[in-house]
């Protein structure tokens, strides 16, 4: 399906150091951001600062269970170019010869009703694995369940309950961004996805990018002095 998508679509996250190229205002924003992260790591409660991890998944995708009547999936780059897919046949035709991508998008499409992304919202995420790409590896004498969606390899100790959860999943995704709007060509971007708003589906491993372990003071006094 071809759609003219010209809304506020996430193409690239501006790095903090790049803000310096914007002059004094950019430098001020960079310093404020770094100070906010420092405060968060020091245990100071600041509701305006939400720390997230960078998930090294691939490929990136978007999906919606019901966006003004449309149920669809798409890769990030096809979404940016106005192509979304509402049937397995459309996916098969668009990704002929790319078996893993075709299978991931088809599985996601088949499970959208179970996931139940809130009405009129489009969610973006990164694929983490297909079940058949999971591998058990011994690393420094310890057994791990591993997957490598992009550059980094993720390794979960086999004794960790998370490894059993992942082993049972057909595929895994990391959600991180949301879009809303009255139409596909007028969407606005939102960060801070709350995956408790979607359903826990047993055959899908779903996570978000929030760093949940940063609620306490994680910096030593020496580290605070060095960073300051």
Secondary structure, 3 states (H helix, E strand, C coil): CECCCCCCCCCCCCCHHHHHHHCHHHHHHHHHHHHHHHHHHCCCCCCCCCCECCCCCCCEEEEEEEECCEEEEEEHHHHHCCECECCHHHHHHHCCCCHHHHHHHHHHHHCHHHHCCCCCEEEEEEEEEEHHHCEEEEECCEEEEEECCCCCCEEEECCCHHHHHHHCCCEEEEEEEEEECCCHHHCEEEECCCHHHCCCCCCEEEEECECHHHCCCCCCHHHHHHHC
